[in-house]
Amino acid sequence: MGAQYSGLDWAVFAGYGLIIAFSGWLFNRQKSANSADYFLGGNQMPTWIVAISVLATSQSAATFIGGPDQGYQGDLSYLATNIGAFIAAMCVAIFLIPKFYQYKVYTVYELLEKRIGPKAKRQAGLMYLFGRVFASGARLYMAAIAVSMILFGDIHASSVISSAIILTVVGLLYTVFGGIRTVIYSDVIQCAIYVSAAIFVIYFLYIAIPADFSQIVSALQHPAPGAPSKLALFKFDWDFSSAGVFNMASVLTGFVLLNIAAFGLDQDMTQRILTCKSAKEGSKAMLFSVALVIPVMFLFIVIGLLLFIFYQRPDLMMGSDLAVNQEFDGEKITIFMYYVLHEIPSGVRGLVTIGIIAAALSTLNSGLNSMSSVLIQDIYQPLMLRRNKKLDDRHYVKAGQVGMAVVSAALCSMAILCFYWQQYTEMPLLKFALSVMVFSYSGLLGVYFTALFSKRGSERSVLAALIVGFLITLAFQPYVMDLLLPTELQFNLGFTWQLCIGTLISFIVCMLGNNKEESMRNCFAHGAK
């Protein structure tokens, strides 16, 4: 094993296993009686529980591993993106959540059916499923890599695939019977575990640094001669490249759009809001979750800041200059994983391991139920109705459970595909997959802005807008520019600005449709029949 576990580590594993087993049994005792219970928790979930679930859904193993890397290489500016999140949450609370509750929808895409037509709902749902398989599958891959390094001591194909399968099976068994209620309560447990792991890491890192608090703060303010402070929170430059996505111009534009899409158009997040008793309670839960993200994300960035002191400031480490080789089996790893594999104390290593697993399971469980709800409510059930098959509600609960199994297989397959793609091609599929929701969000934002703020749009223009939004975002990717443009014409545009441009063009395309004319044609067609 690459990471040697002590008896204390194994005791931590045993405790986590008991928590998983007991909570899974407890939450799954109450079987869902109908689809409203299975997918919406009967609209009886407590506001504060839902808020924590939304928080856990927005985090992932990528956050657990990548947050410290942001602190190590960068500064605190990522926290400023929550300004955009608050603005977005207010917009969603005013314009979207009341409509979701008014129409009593199961998925956010049913709103498009009310406004434009059934094909619009199906097209938006398929776009979401496409993006979520890539995004959640890639996050599962990142978690499997971390778990493989720690549990198996390598990142060989068999170890990574085994880790992905283990995570998928545990996540599926944990949530398949109880539905969204089980997912939400399990999110709270997993969130408590990985936040506790972060706090323990901060404590042991802090006591390992032989400097007082004021010296550490001073070192972070002046990390190197002429270097900017690592405690900088706001950036007011006009950098439109990927290096400038955390500046205030980006926060107040692209991040607002990104969070409107995440909170209001992504079934993964919005499904939790729909389990509250009312639109007012759902809005409270969403705003509370945004407030909770700030301290949680701050914890992970602080880990990175302390790792910077630990590895890059030997003057504060009593002259101890620790050599850092951020490679594992020939692959570059994050500084946090390097610390976990080489420096972290016994007991805490076990806690960090289950923290990574908890973050992975929280994101995985969320995706399984939300994707199943779209698969059943937006695609399967309308198909049965068109075939004049009147099935009872229990059938759709069972279909939802089967849907979760299908989705889990898709996510696991995507995680395995990511591994082999990374091994045998230079195309950065993982980077593409982690940002793929932006590809989906561009078209979805354009469609929903049309539906909410105009009387235009049609089923055809919705499809065109979704496709155009995806293609516009794809065209900005470096690997596409390499194929289409000479080197002198290529440029680097941050994903937030890609989202702004993609949304604008998708909105224009969707506005070209005239729903009234299409409705008239449909009426005449039905009349002719």
Long-range contacts (C-beta under 8 A, 24 or more apart in sequence): 1-151, 1-152, 1-153, 2-149, 2-150, 2-153, 2-154, 2-328, 2-341, 3-149, 3-150, 3-153, 3-340, 3-341, 3-349, 3-353, 5-346, 5-349, 5-350, 6-346, 6-347, 6-349, 6-350, 8-346, 8-347, 8-350, 9-346, 9-347, 9-349, 9-350, 9-353, 10-350, 11-350, 12-347, 12-350, 12-351, 12-353, 12-354, 13-350, 13-353, 13-354, 16-193, 16-354, 16-357, 16-358, 19-189, 19-193, 20-170, 20-174, 23-185, 23-186, 23-189, 24-173, 24-174, 24-182, 24-186, 27-178, 27-181, 27-182, 27-185, 27-186, 28-177, 28-178, 28-182, 30-178, 30-181, 31-177, 31-178, 32-177, 32-178, 32-179, 32-181, 32-397, 33-394, 33-397, 34-393, 34-394, 34-397, 35-106, 35-376, 35-377, 35-393, 35-396, 35-397, 35-400, 36-106, 37-179, 37-181, 37-397, 38-179, 38-180, 38-396, 38-397, 38-400, 39-106, 39-179, 39-180, 39-271, 39-369, 39-372, 39-373, 39-376, 39-377, 39-400, 40-106, 40-180, 40-271, 40-274, 40-275, 41-179, 41-180, 41-181, 41-184, 41-275, 42-181, 42-275, 43-274, 43-275, 43-276, 43-277, 44-275, 44-277, 45-181, 45-184, 45-272, 45-275, 45-276, 45-277, 47-276, 47-281, 47-284, 47-285, 47-288, 48-285, 48-288, 49-184, 49-185, 49-188, 50-184, 50-272, 50-273, 50-275, 50-276, 50-282, 50-285, 50-289, 51-284, 51-285, 51-286, 51-288, 51-289, 51-292, 52-187, 52-188, 52-191, 52-289, 52-292, 53-183, 53-184, 53-187, 53-188, 53-191, 53-272, 53-366, 54-269, 54-272, 54-273, 54-285, 54-286, 54-289, 55-191, 55-289, 55-292, 55-293, 55-296, 56-187, 56-188, 56-190, 56-191, 56-362, 56-363, 56-366, 57-187, 57-268, 57-269, 57-272, 57-362, 57-363, 57-366, 58-262, 58-269, 58-289, 58-293, 59-191, 59-194, 59-296, 59-359, 59-362, 59-363, 60-139, 60-142, 60-143, 60-359, 60-360, 60-362, 60-363, 61-139, 61-142, 61-143, 61-146, 61-356, 61-359, 61-360, 61-363, 62-139, 62-142, 62-143, 62-434, 63-297, 63-300, 63-359, 64-194, 64-198, 64-300, 64-355, 64-356, 64-359, 65-142, 65-146, 65-334, 65-336, 65-337, 65-356, 66-334, 67-297, 67-299, 67-300, 67-301, 67-303, 67-304, 68-300, 68-301, 68-303, 68-304, 68-307, 68-334, 68-335, 68-336, 69-304, 69-334, 69-335, 69-336, 70-300, 70-301, 70-304, 71-230, 71-300, 71-301, 71-302, 71-303, 71-304, 71-305, 71-306, 71-307, 71-308, 72-304, 72-305, 72-307, 72-308, 72-335, 72-336, 73-304, 74-230, 74-246, 75-228, 75-229, 75-230, 75-231, 75-232, 75-233, 76-230, 76-231, 76-232, 76-233, 76-298, 76-301, 77-232, 77-233, 77-234, 77-235, 77-246, 77-247, 78-246, 78-297, 78-301, 79-233, 79-294, 79-297, 79-298, 79-301, 80-233, 80-234, 80-235, 80-246, 80-248, 80-251, 81-246, 81-251, 81-255, 82-290, 82-293, 82-294, 82-297, 83-248, 83-251, 83-252, 83-255, 84-251, 84-252, 84-254, 84-255, 84-256, 84-258, 84-259, 85-255, 85-259, 85-290, 85-293, 86-287, 86-290, 87-252, 87-256, 87-259, 88-255, 88-256, 88-257, 88-258, 88-259, 88-260, 88-262, 88-263, 88-264, 89-259, 89-263, 89-283, 89-286, 89-287, 89-290, 90-287, 91-256, 91-260, 91-264, 92-260, 92-263, 92-264, 92-283, 92-286, 93-283, 93-286, 93-287, 95-264, 95-452, 96-264, 96-448, 96-452, 97-264, 97-273, 97-279, 97-282, 97-283, 97-286, 98-279, 99-452, 100-270, 100-273, 100-274, 100-279, 100-282, 101-274, 101-278, 101-279, 101-282, 102-279, 105-274, 106-274, 106-373, 106-377, 107-267, 107-271, 107-373, 107-374, 107-377, 107-378, 108-264, 108-265, 108-266, 108-267, 108-270, 109-267, 109-374, 109-378, 110-377, 110-378, 111-448, 111-451, 112-447, 112-448, 112-451, 112-462, 115-451, 115-457, 116-451, 116-457, 116-458, 116-459, 116-462, 116-515, 117-458, 117-459, 117-515, 117-518, 117-519, 118-382, 118-459, 119-459, 119-462, 119-463, 120-447, 120-457, 120-459, 120-462, 121-378, 121-382, 122-378, 122-379, 122-382, 123-459, 123-462, 123-463, 123-466, 124-444, 124-447, 124-462, 124-466, 125-267, 125-374, 125-375, 125-378, 125-379, 126-379, 127-440, 127-443, 127-444, 127-466, 127-470, 128-265, 128-266, 128-267, 128-374, 128-440, 128-444, 129-371, 129-374, 129-375, 130-440, 131-436, 131-437, 131-439, 131-440, 131-441, 132-266, 132-267, 132-268, 132-367, 132-370, 132-371, 132-437, 132-440, 133-371, 133-407, 133-410, 133-411, 133-414, 134-414, 134-432, 134-433, 134-436, 135-433, 135-434, 135-436, 135-437, 136-268, 136-363, 136-364, 136-367, 136-371, 136-411, 136-414, 137-410, 137-411, 137-412, 137-413, 137-414, 137-415, 137-417, 137-418, 137-433, 138-414, 138-415, 138-418, 138-430, 138-433, 138-434, 138-436, 139-360, 139-363, 139-434, 140-164, 140-167, 140-168, 140-360, 140-363, 140-364, 140-411, 140-412, 140-414, 140-415, 141-414, 141-415, 141-416, 141-418, 141-419, 141-430, 141-433, 142-430, 142-434, 143-167, 143-356, 143-357, 143-359, 143-360, 144-360, 144-415, 144-419, 146-337, 146-356, 147-353, 147-356, 147-357, 147-360, 149-328, 149-333, 149-337, 149-341, 150-340, 150-341, 150-349, 150-353, 150-356, 151-353, 154-329, 155-328, 155-329, 155-331, 156-329, 157-419, 157-420, 157-423, 160-416, 160-419, 161-416, 161-419, 164-412, 164-415, 164-416, 164-419, 165-412, 167-357, 167-360, 167-361, 167-364, 168-364, 168-408, 168-409, 168-411, 168-412, 168-415, 169-408, 170-361, 171-360, 171-361, 171-364, 171-365, 171-368, 171-408, 172-368, 172-404, 172-405, 172-408, 174-361, 174-365, 175-365, 175-368, 175-369, 175-404, 176-368, 176-401, 176-404, 176-405, 177-401, 179-369, 179-397, 179-400, 180-271, 180-272, 180-275, 180-369, 180-373, 181-275, 183-365, 183-366, 183-368, 183-369, 184-272, 184-275, 186-361, 186-362, 186-365, 187-362, 187-365, 187-366, 189-358, 190-358, 190-359, 190-361, 190-362, 190-365, 191-358, 191-362, 193-354, 193-355, 193-358, 194-355, 194-356, 194-358, 194-359, 194-362, 195-296, 195-299, 196-351, 196-355, 197-348, 197-351, 197-352, 197-354, 197-355, 197-358, 198-296, 198-299, 198-300, 198-303, 198-355, 199-299, 200-348, 200-351, 200-352, 201-303, 201-344, 201-348, 201-352, 202-299, 202-302, 202-303, 202-306, 204-344, 204-345, 204-348, 205-303, 205-306, 205-307, 205-310, 206-306, 208-310, 209-306, 209-309, 209-310, 209-316, 209-317, 210-316, 210-317, 210-318, 211-309, 211-316, 211-317, 215-316, 216-306, 216-309, 216-316, 219-309, 219-313, 219-316, 220-305, 220-308, 220-309, 223-308, 223-312, 223-313, 230-305, 230-308, 239-494, 240-493, 240-494, 240-497, 241-492, 241-493, 241-494, 242-492, 242-493, 242-494, 242-495, 243-492, 243-494, 244-494, 245-494, 245-495, 245-496, 250-494, 250-496, 250-497, 253-496, 253-497, 253-500, 254-494, 254-495, 254-496, 254-497, 254-498, 254-499, 254-500, 255-496, 257-441, 257-445, 257-496, 257-499, 257-500, 257-503, 258-438, 258-441, 258-496, 258-499, 260-445, 261-437, 261-441, 261-444, 261-445, 262-437, 262-441, 264-448, 265-441, 265-444, 265-445, 265-448, 266-437, 266-441, 267-370, 267-371, 267-373, 267-374, 268-366, 268-367, 268-370, 268-371, 271-369, 271-370, 271-373, 272-366, 303-336, 304-335, 304-336, 307-335, 307-336, 307-339, 310-339, 310-343, 311-335, 364-408, 364-411, 367-407, 367-411, 368-404, 368-407, 368-408, 368-411, 369-404, 371-403, 371-407, 372-400, 372-401, 372-403, 372-404, 372-406, 372-407, 373-400, 373-403, 375-403, 375-406, 375-407, 376-400, 376-403, 427-479, 428-479, 432-477, 432-479, 435-495, 438-473, 438-495, 438-498, 438-499, 438-502, 439-469, 439-470, 439-473, 439-474, 440-469, 440-470, 441-469, 441-499, 441-502, 441-503, 442-469, 442-470, 442-472, 442-473, 442-498, 442-499, 442-502, 442-503, 442-506, 443-467, 443-468, 443-469, 443-470, 443-502, 443-506, 444-469, 445-469, 445-499, 445-503, 445-506, 445-507, 446-502, 446-503, 446-504, 446-505, 446-506, 446-507, 446-508, 446-509, 446-510, 447-506, 447-510, 449-503, 449-507, 449-510, 450-507, 450-510, 450-511, 454-511, 455-515, 455-516, 456-510, 456-511, 456-512, 456-513, 456-514, 456-515, 457-510, 457-511, 457-513, 457-515, 458-513, 458-514, 458-515, 458-517, 458-518, 459-513, 459-518, 460-513, 460-518, 461-509, 461-510, 461-511, 461-512, 461-513, 462-510, 462-513, 464-509, 464-510, 464-512, 464-513, 465-506, 465-507, 465-509, 465-510, 466-506, 468-505, 468-506, 468-509, 469-502, 469-503, 469-505, 469-506, 472-498, 472-501, 472-502, 472-505, 472-506, 473-498, 473-499, 473-502, 476-501
